[in-house]
Amino acid sequence: MATVSPPSDSGHPPGCREPSGLPVRWVVIAMLAVAAGTAGFMAGGVVPAITVGCAVATAAHKLIH
């Protein structure tokens, strides 16, 4: 037999809470990517800076997630 419960006010399940903003992990990822991009720019120019920044952002996202 199914259990029926009244709908919640927000439309989300009762145990679910709304995220309050940008997760801290994205701030950490952005700081790492900017630092790596800066080092890449100093070492080789614009293209290495973009490449290294994207690579570090991707790696950090996979490690932190």
PDB file of N, CA, C and O in Angstrom:
ATOM      1  N   MET A   1       0.829  -1.168   0.000  1.00  0.00           N
ATOM      2  CA  MET A   1       0.000   0.000   0.000  1.00  0.00           C
ATOM      3  C   MET A   1       0.887   1.250   0.000  1.00  0.00           C
ATOM      4  O   MET A   1       1.862   1.312   0.749  1.00  0.00           O
ATOM      5  N   ALA A   2       0.569   2.214  -0.807  1.00  0.00           N
ATOM      6  CA  ALA A   2       1.384   3.422  -0.941  1.00  0.00           C
ATOM      7  C   ALA A   2       1.091   4.413   0.180  1.00  0.00           C
ATOM      8  O   ALA A   2      -0.039   4.518   0.658  1.00  0.00           O
ATOM      9  N   THR A   3       2.120   5.130   0.583  1.00  0.00           N
ATOM     10  CA  THR A   3       1.964   6.172   1.589  1.00  0.00           C
ATOM     11  C   THR A   3       1.845   7.512   0.888  1.00  0.00           C
ATOM     12  O   THR A   3       2.646   7.832   0.010  1.00  0.00           O
ATOM     13  N   VAL A   4       0.860   8.286   1.268  1.00  0.00           N
ATOM     14  CA  VAL A   4       0.637   9.589   0.662  1.00  0.00           C
ATOM     15  C   VAL A   4       1.004  10.662   1.680  1.00  0.00           C
ATOM     16  O   VAL A   4       0.564  10.630   2.829  1.00  0.00           O
ATOM     17  N   SER A   5       1.814  11.605   1.235  1.00  0.00           N
ATOM     18  CA  SER A   5       2.182  12.714   2.111  1.00  0.00           C
ATOM     19  C   SER A   5       1.796  14.027   1.449  1.00  0.00           C
ATOM     20  O   SER A   5       1.739  14.108   0.222  1.00  0.00           O
ATOM     21  N   PRO A   6       1.533  15.046   2.239  1.00  0.00           N
ATOM     22  CA  PRO A   6       1.157  16.341   1.650  1.00  0.00           C
ATOM     23  C   PRO A   6       2.347  16.952   0.918  1.00  0.00           C
ATOM     24  O   PRO A   6       3.492  16.735   1.313  1.00  0.00           O
ATOM     25  N   PRO A   7       2.095  17.697  -0.122  1.00  0.00           N
ATOM     26  CA  PRO A   7       3.208  18.322  -0.857  1.00  0.00           C
ATOM     27  C   PRO A   7       3.899  19.368   0.011  1.00  0.00           C
ATOM     28  O   PRO A   7       3.267  20.048   0.820  1.00  0.00           O
ATOM     29  N   SER A   8       5.216  19.480  -0.178  1.00  0.00           N
ATOM     30  CA  SER A   8       5.962  20.496   0.564  1.00  0.00           C
ATOM     31  C   SER A   8       5.775  21.856  -0.097  1.00  0.00           C
ATOM     32  O   SER A   8       5.326  21.940  -1.241  1.00  0.00           O
ATOM     33  N   ASP A   9       6.112  22.897   0.610  1.00  0.00           N
ATOM     34  CA  ASP A   9       5.923  24.261   0.100  1.00  0.00           C
ATOM     35  C   ASP A   9       6.853  24.583  -1.067  1.00  0.00           C
ATOM     36  O   ASP A   9       6.465  25.297  -1.992  1.00  0.00           O
ATOM     37  N   SER A  10       8.080  24.059  -1.028  1.00  0.00           N
ATOM     38  CA  SER A  10       9.063  24.426  -2.051  1.00  0.00           C
ATOM     39  C   SER A  10       9.036  23.523  -3.277  1.00  0.00           C
ATOM     40  O   SER A  10       9.686  23.832  -4.276  1.00  0.00           O
ATOM     41  N   GLY A  11       8.315  22.434  -3.226  1.00  0.00           N
ATOM     42  CA  GLY A  11       8.278  21.520  -4.346  1.00  0.00           C
ATOM     43  C   GLY A  11       9.385  20.492  -4.326  1.00  0.00           C
ATOM     44  O   GLY A  11       9.462  19.657  -5.226  1.00  0.00           O
ATOM     45  N   HIS A  12      10.255  20.531  -3.310  1.00  0.00           N
ATOM     46  CA  HIS A  12      11.345  19.582  -3.163  1.00  0.00           C
ATOM     47  C   HIS A  12      10.979  18.559  -2.091  1.00  0.00           C
ATOM     48  O   HIS A  12      10.106  18.819  -1.263  1.00  0.00           O
ATOM     49  N   PRO A  13      11.633  17.408  -2.097  1.00  0.00           N
ATOM     50  CA  PRO A  13      11.387  16.432  -1.021  1.00  0.00           C
ATOM     51  C   PRO A  13      11.707  17.055   0.341  1.00  0.00           C
ATOM     52  O   PRO A  13      12.545  17.952   0.429  1.00  0.00           O
ATOM     53  N   PRO A  14      11.045  16.584   1.402  1.00  0.00           N
ATOM     54  CA  PRO A  14      11.234  17.199   2.722  1.00  0.00           C
ATOM     55  C   PRO A  14      12.672  17.188   3.223  1.00  0.00           C
ATOM     56  O   PRO A  14      13.073  18.126   3.913  1.00  0.00           O
ATOM     57  N   GLY A  15      13.465  16.166   2.906  1.00  0.00           N
ATOM     58  CA  GLY A  15      14.841  16.095   3.395  1.00  0.00           C
ATOM     59  C   GLY A  15      15.835  16.866   2.550  1.00  0.00           C
ATOM     60  O   GLY A  15      17.007  16.958   2.915  1.00  0.00           O
ATOM     61  N   CYS A  16      15.401  17.421   1.437  1.00  0.00           N
ATOM     62  CA  CYS A  16      16.302  18.114   0.508  1.00  0.00           C
ATOM     63  C   CYS A  16      16.409  19.579   0.894  1.00  0.00           C
ATOM     64  O   CYS A  16      15.403  20.235   1.165  1.00  0.00           O
ATOM     65  N   ARG A  17      17.654  20.095   0.918  1.00  0.00           N
ATOM     66  CA  ARG A  17      17.819  21.516   1.204  1.00  0.00           C
ATOM     67  C   ARG A  17      18.442  22.191   0.000  1.00  0.00           C
ATOM     68  O   ARG A  17      19.188  21.565  -0.753  1.00  0.00           O
ATOM     69  N   GLU A  18      18.145  23.436  -0.180  1.00  0.00           N
ATOM     70  CA  GLU A  18      18.662  24.229  -1.298  1.00  0.00           C
ATOM     71  C   GLU A  18      20.117  24.593  -1.054  1.00  0.00           C
ATOM     72  O   GLU A  18      20.467  24.957   0.069  1.00  0.00           O
ATOM     73  N   PRO A  19      20.980  24.511  -2.063  1.00  0.00           N
ATOM     74  CA  PRO A  19      22.334  25.008  -1.891  1.00  0.00           C
ATOM     75  C   PRO A  19      22.295  26.527  -1.718  1.00  0.00           C
ATOM     76  O   PRO A  19      21.524  27.211  -2.391  1.00  0.00           O
ATOM     77  N   SER A  20      23.113  27.045  -0.831  1.00  0.00           N
ATOM     78  CA  SER A  20      23.040  28.463  -0.502  1.00  0.00           C
ATOM     79  C   SER A  20      23.907  29.340  -1.400  1.00  0.00           C
ATOM     80  O   SER A  20      23.989  30.547  -1.170  1.00  0.00           O
ATOM     81  N   GLY A  21      24.536  28.789  -2.384  1.00  0.00           N
ATOM     82  CA  GLY A  21      25.359  29.597  -3.279  1.00  0.00           C
ATOM     83  C   GLY A  21      26.400  28.745  -3.969  1.00  0.00           C
ATOM     84  O   GLY A  21      26.260  27.526  -4.077  1.00  0.00           O
ATOM     85  N   LEU A  22      27.438  29.400  -4.431  1.00  0.00           N
ATOM     86  CA  LEU A  22      28.506  28.720  -5.133  1.00  0.00           C
ATOM     87  C   LEU A  22      29.295  27.846  -4.162  1.00  0.00           C
ATOM     88  O   LEU A  22      29.762  28.330  -3.130  1.00  0.00           O
ATOM     89  N   PRO A  23      29.445  26.554  -4.489  1.00  0.00           N
ATOM     90  CA  PRO A  23      30.219  25.697  -3.583  1.00  0.00           C
ATOM     91  C   PRO A  23      31.672  26.160  -3.483  1.00  0.00           C
ATOM     92  O   PRO A  23      32.232  26.702  -4.436  1.00  0.00           O
ATOM     93  N   VAL A  24      32.260  25.938  -2.331  1.00  0.00           N
ATOM     94  CA  VAL A  24      33.630  26.378  -2.080  1.00  0.00           C
ATOM     95  C   VAL A  24      34.602  25.679  -3.017  1.00  0.00           C
ATOM     96  O   VAL A  24      35.645  26.241  -3.351  1.00  0.00           O
ATOM     97  N   ARG A  25      34.278  24.458  -3.450  1.00  0.00           N
ATOM     98  CA  ARG A  25      35.204  23.736  -4.329  1.00  0.00           C
ATOM     99  C   ARG A  25      35.448  24.494  -5.627  1.00  0.00           C
ATOM    100  O   ARG A  25      36.546  24.424  -6.178  1.00  0.00           O
ATOM    101  N   TRP A  26      34.444  25.221  -6.129  1.00  0.00           N
ATOM    102  CA  TRP A  26      34.641  25.961  -7.370  1.00  0.00           C
ATOM    103  C   TRP A  26      35.586  27.136  -7.171  1.00  0.00           C
ATOM    104  O   TRP A  26      36.314  27.510  -8.091  1.00  0.00           O
ATOM    105  N   VAL A  27      35.580  27.718  -5.984  1.00  0.00           N
ATOM    106  CA  VAL A  27      36.526  28.795  -5.683  1.00  0.00           C
ATOM    107  C   VAL A  27      37.945  28.239  -5.657  1.00  0.00           C
ATOM    108  O   VAL A  27      38.872  28.857  -6.180  1.00  0.00           O
ATOM    109  N   VAL A  28      38.107  27.070  -5.045  1.00  0.00           N
ATOM    110  CA  VAL A  28      39.430  26.427  -4.979  1.00  0.00           C
ATOM    111  C   VAL A  28      39.898  26.068  -6.387  1.00  0.00           C
ATOM    112  O   VAL A  28      41.056  26.306  -6.730  1.00  0.00           O
ATOM    113  N   ILE A  29      39.016  25.500  -7.205  1.00  0.00           N
ATOM    114  CA  ILE A  29      39.364  25.126  -8.577  1.00  0.00           C
ATOM    115  C   ILE A  29      39.770  26.370  -9.374  1.00  0.00           C
ATOM    116  O   ILE A  29      40.754  26.342 -10.113  1.00  0.00           O
ATOM    117  N   ALA A  30      39.023  27.443  -9.224  1.00  0.00           N
ATOM    118  CA  ALA A  30      39.344  28.674  -9.955  1.00  0.00           C
ATOM    119  C   ALA A  30      40.699  29.238  -9.529  1.00  0.00           C
ATOM    120  O   ALA A  30      41.474  29.692 -10.372  1.00  0.00           O
ATOM    121  N   MET A  31      40.988  29.211  -8.231  1.00  0.00           N
ATOM    122  CA  MET A  31      42.278  29.716  -7.758  1.00  0.00           C
ATOM    123  C   MET A  31      43.433  28.871  -8.289  1.00  0.00           C
ATOM    124  O   MET A  31      44.462  29.412  -8.693  1.00  0.00           O
ATOM    125  N   LEU A  32      43.269  27.556  -8.289  1.00  0.00           N
ATOM    126  CA  LEU A  32      44.321  26.682  -8.826  1.00  0.00           C
ATOM    127  C   LEU A  32      44.520  26.913 -10.324  1.00  0.00           C
ATOM    128  O   LEU A  32      45.653  26.962 -10.802  1.00  0.00           O
ATOM    129  N   ALA A  33      43.418  27.053 -11.060  1.00  0.00           N
ATOM    130  CA  ALA A  33      43.516  27.257 -12.506  1.00  0.00           C
ATOM    131  C   ALA A  33      44.173  28.593 -12.839  1.00  0.00           C
ATOM    132  O   ALA A  33      44.982  28.678 -13.763  1.00  0.00           O
ATOM    133  N   VAL A  34      43.830  29.622 -12.095  1.00  0.00           N
ATOM    134  CA  VAL A  34      44.442  30.938 -12.334  1.00  0.00           C
ATOM    135  C   VAL A  34      45.934  30.913 -12.015  1.00  0.00           C
ATOM    136  O   VAL A  34      46.745  31.472 -12.754  1.00  0.00           O
ATOM    137  N   ALA A  35      46.288  30.260 -10.911  1.00  0.00           N
ATOM    138  CA  ALA A  35      47.709  30.168 -10.555  1.00  0.00           C
ATOM    139  C   ALA A  35      48.483  29.390 -11.612  1.00  0.00           C
ATOM    140  O   ALA A  35      49.581  29.791 -11.998  1.00  0.00           O
ATOM    141  N   ALA A  36      47.918  28.281 -12.081  1.00  0.00           N
ATOM    142  CA  ALA A  36      48.595  27.494 -13.115  1.00  0.00           C
ATOM    143  C   ALA A  36      48.650  28.256 -14.438  1.00  0.00           C
ATOM    144  O   ALA A  36      49.651  28.196 -15.152  1.00  0.00           O
ATOM    145  N   GLY A  37      47.585  28.964 -14.758  1.00  0.00           N
ATOM    146  CA  GLY A  37      47.577  29.766 -15.984  1.00  0.00           C
ATOM    147  C   GLY A  37      48.607  30.871 -15.949  1.00  0.00           C
ATOM    148  O   GLY A  37      49.240  31.164 -16.964  1.00  0.00           O
ATOM    149  N   THR A  38      48.784  31.488 -14.797  1.00  0.00           N
ATOM    150  CA  THR A  38      49.795  32.532 -14.646  1.00  0.00           C
ATOM    151  C   THR A  38      51.194  31.964 -14.838  1.00  0.00           C
ATOM    152  O   THR A  38      52.031  32.559 -15.516  1.00  0.00           O
ATOM    153  N   ALA A  39      51.437  30.800 -14.229  1.00  0.00           N
ATOM    154  CA  ALA A  39      52.740  30.155 -14.402  1.00  0.00           C
ATOM    155  C   ALA A  39      52.957  29.763 -15.860  1.00  0.00           C
ATOM    156  O   ALA A  39      54.059  29.915 -16.387  1.00  0.00           O
ATOM    157  N   GLY A  40      51.922  29.264 -16.507  1.00  0.00           N
ATOM    158  CA  GLY A  40      52.027  28.918 -17.925  1.00  0.00           C
ATOM    159  C   GLY A  40      52.289  30.126 -18.795  1.00  0.00           C
ATOM    160  O   GLY A  40      53.033  30.044 -19.772  1.00  0.00           O
ATOM    161  N   PHE A  41      51.677  31.254 -18.444  1.00  0.00           N
ATOM    162  CA  PHE A  41      51.900  32.480 -19.217  1.00  0.00           C
ATOM    163  C   PHE A  41      53.334  32.976 -19.065  1.00  0.00           C
ATOM    164  O   PHE A  41      53.963  33.406 -20.032  1.00  0.00           O
ATOM    165  N   MET A  42      53.833  32.909 -17.844  1.00  0.00           N
ATOM    166  CA  MET A  42      55.216  33.347 -17.615  1.00  0.00           C
ATOM    167  C   MET A  42      56.213  32.447 -18.325  1.00  0.00           C
ATOM    168  O   MET A  42      57.260  32.904 -18.784  1.00  0.00           O
ATOM    169  N   ALA A  43      55.880  31.157 -18.413  1.00  0.00           N
ATOM    170  CA  ALA A  43      56.810  30.213 -19.023  1.00  0.00           C
ATOM    171  C   ALA A  43      56.744  30.213 -20.545  1.00  0.00           C
ATOM    172  O   ALA A  43      57.769  30.038 -21.202  1.00  0.00           O
ATOM    173  N   GLY A  44      55.542  30.410 -21.125  1.00  0.00           N
ATOM    174  CA  GLY A  44      55.475  30.226 -22.556  1.00  0.00           C
ATOM    175  C   GLY A  44      54.549  31.126 -23.336  1.00  0.00           C
ATOM    176  O   GLY A  44      54.618  31.140 -24.565  1.00  0.00           O
ATOM    177  N   GLY A  45      53.693  31.872 -22.688  1.00  0.00           N
ATOM    178  CA  GLY A  45      52.802  32.756 -23.422  1.00  0.00           C
ATOM    179  C   GLY A  45      51.335  32.406 -23.235  1.00  0.00           C
ATOM    180  O   GLY A  45      50.956  31.721 -22.284  1.00  0.00           O
ATOM    181  N   VAL A  46      50.523  32.890 -24.161  1.00  0.00           N
ATOM    182  CA  VAL A  46      49.074  32.793 -24.027  1.00  0.00           C
ATOM    183  C   VAL A  46      48.568  31.366 -24.212  1.00  0.00           C
ATOM    184  O   VAL A  46      47.781  30.876 -23.402  1.00  0.00           O
ATOM    185  N   VAL A  47      49.013  30.703 -25.266  1.00  0.00           N
ATOM    186  CA  VAL A  47      48.503  29.356 -25.550  1.00  0.00           C
ATOM    187  C   VAL A  47      48.855  28.368 -24.435  1.00  0.00           C
ATOM    188  O   VAL A  47      47.970  27.630 -24.001  1.00  0.00           O
ATOM    189  N   PRO A  48      50.083  28.314 -23.956  1.00  0.00           N
ATOM    190  CA  PRO A  48      50.366  27.429 -22.822  1.00  0.00           C
ATOM    191  C   PRO A  48      49.578  27.805 -21.561  1.00  0.00           C
ATOM    192  O   PRO A  48      49.190  26.930 -20.787  1.00  0.00           O
ATOM    193  N   ALA A  49      49.342  29.097 -21.360  1.00  0.00           N
ATOM    194  CA  ALA A  49      48.577  29.531 -20.187  1.00  0.00           C
ATOM    195  C   ALA A  49      47.155  28.993 -20.235  1.00  0.00           C
ATOM    196  O   ALA A  49      46.643  28.495 -19.232  1.00  0.00           O
ATOM    197  N   ILE A  50      46.519  29.090 -21.392  1.00  0.00           N
ATOM    198  CA  ILE A  50      45.154  28.585 -21.546  1.00  0.00           C
ATOM    199  C   ILE A  50      45.127  27.067 -21.412  1.00  0.00           C
ATOM    200  O   ILE A  50      44.251  26.511 -20.748  1.00  0.00           O
ATOM    201  N   THR A  51      46.086  26.403 -22.042  1.00  0.00           N
ATOM    202  CA  THR A  51      46.145  24.940 -21.994  1.00  0.00           C
ATOM    203  C   THR A  51      46.363  24.443 -20.573  1.00  0.00           C
ATOM    204  O   THR A  51      45.661  23.542 -20.113  1.00  0.00           O
ATOM    205  N   VAL A  52      47.324  25.023 -19.881  1.00  0.00           N
ATOM    206  CA  VAL A  52      47.619  24.596 -18.511  1.00  0.00           C
ATOM    207  C   VAL A  52      46.455  24.940 -17.586  1.00  0.00           C
ATOM    208  O   VAL A  52      46.101  24.136 -16.722  1.00  0.00           O
ATOM    209  N   GLY A  53      45.867  26.093 -17.746  1.00  0.00           N
ATOM    210  CA  GLY A  53      44.723  26.478 -16.914  1.00  0.00           C
ATOM    211  C   GLY A  53      43.553  25.532 -17.075  1.00  0.00           C
ATOM    212  O   GLY A  53      42.936  25.135 -16.087  1.00  0.00           O
ATOM    213  N   CYS A  54      43.237  25.163 -18.311  1.00  0.00           N
ATOM    214  CA  CYS A  54      42.145  24.214 -18.561  1.00  0.00           C
ATOM    215  C   CYS A  54      42.468  22.830 -18.019  1.00  0.00           C
ATOM    216  O   CYS A  54      41.607  22.164 -17.443  1.00  0.00           O
ATOM    217  N   ALA A  55      43.708  22.401 -18.205  1.00  0.00           N
ATOM    218  CA  ALA A  55      44.101  21.081 -17.712  1.00  0.00           C
ATOM    219  C   ALA A  55      44.037  21.011 -16.185  1.00  0.00           C
ATOM    220  O   ALA A  55      43.577  20.017 -15.623  1.00  0.00           O
ATOM    221  N   VAL A  56      44.494  22.056 -15.526  1.00  0.00           N
ATOM    222  CA  VAL A  56      44.461  22.069 -14.057  1.00  0.00           C
ATOM    223  C   VAL A  56      43.022  22.163 -13.558  1.00  0.00           C
ATOM    224  O   VAL A  56      42.675  21.513 -12.572  1.00  0.00           O
ATOM    225  N   ALA A  57      42.188  22.947 -14.209  1.00  0.00           N
ATOM    226  CA  ALA A  57      40.784  23.043 -13.799  1.00  0.00           C
ATOM    227  C   ALA A  57      40.086  21.697 -13.947  1.00  0.00           C
ATOM    228  O   ALA A  57      39.310  21.305 -13.076  1.00  0.00           O
ATOM    229  N   THR A  58      40.352  20.986 -15.041  1.00  0.00           N
ATOM    230  CA  THR A  58      39.749  19.675 -15.253  1.00  0.00           C
ATOM    231  C   THR A  58      40.238  18.667 -14.220  1.00  0.00           C
ATOM    232  O   THR A  58      39.443  17.919 -13.650  1.00  0.00           O
ATOM    233  N   ALA A  59      41.533  18.649 -13.983  1.00  0.00           N
ATOM    234  CA  ALA A  59      42.091  17.714 -13.001  1.00  0.00           C
ATOM    235  C   ALA A  59      41.593  18.016 -11.591  1.00  0.00           C
ATOM    236  O   ALA A  59      41.260  17.100 -10.840  1.00  0.00           O
ATOM    237  N   ALA A  60      41.542  19.286 -11.232  1.00  0.00           N
ATOM    238  CA  ALA A  60      41.064  19.673  -9.902  1.00  0.00           C
ATOM    239  C   ALA A  60      39.590  19.316  -9.736  1.00  0.00           C
ATOM    240  O   ALA A  60      39.170  18.874  -8.667  1.00  0.00           O
ATOM    241  N   HIS A  61      38.815  19.507 -10.786  1.00  0.00           N
ATOM    242  CA  HIS A  61      37.388  19.153 -10.714  1.00  0.00           C
ATOM    243  C   HIS A  61      37.219  17.652 -10.470  1.00  0.00           C
ATOM    244  O   HIS A  61      36.389  17.239  -9.661  1.00  0.00           O
ATOM    245  N   LYS A  62      37.999  16.850 -11.164  1.00  0.00           N
ATOM    246  CA  LYS A  62      37.896  15.403 -10.991  1.00  0.00           C
ATOM    247  C   LYS A  62      38.396  14.960  -9.621  1.00  0.00           C
ATOM    248  O   LYS A  62      37.840  14.030  -9.035  1.00  0.00           O
ATOM    249  N   LEU A  63      39.440  15.612  -9.099  1.00  0.00           N
ATOM    250  CA  LEU A  63      39.982  15.236  -7.794  1.00  0.00           C
ATOM    251  C   LEU A  63      39.081  15.694  -6.642  1.00  0.00           C
ATOM    252  O   LEU A  63      38.881  14.956  -5.678  1.00  0.00           O
ATOM    253  N   ILE A  64      38.550  16.891  -6.742  1.00  0.00           N
ATOM    254  CA  ILE A  64      37.753  17.462  -5.649  1.00  0.00           C
ATOM    255  C   ILE A  64      36.326  16.937  -5.651  1.00  0.00           C
ATOM    256  O   ILE A  64      35.713  16.801  -4.592  1.00  0.00           O
ATOM    257  N   HIS A  65      35.797  16.644  -6.815  1.00  0.00           N
ATOM    258  CA  HIS A  65      34.397  16.190  -6.904  1.00  0.00           C
ATOM    259  C   HIS A  65      34.289  14.901  -6.176  1.00  0.00           C
ATOM    260  O   HIS A  65      33.206  14.319  -6.109  1.00  0.00           O
TER     261      HIS A  65
END
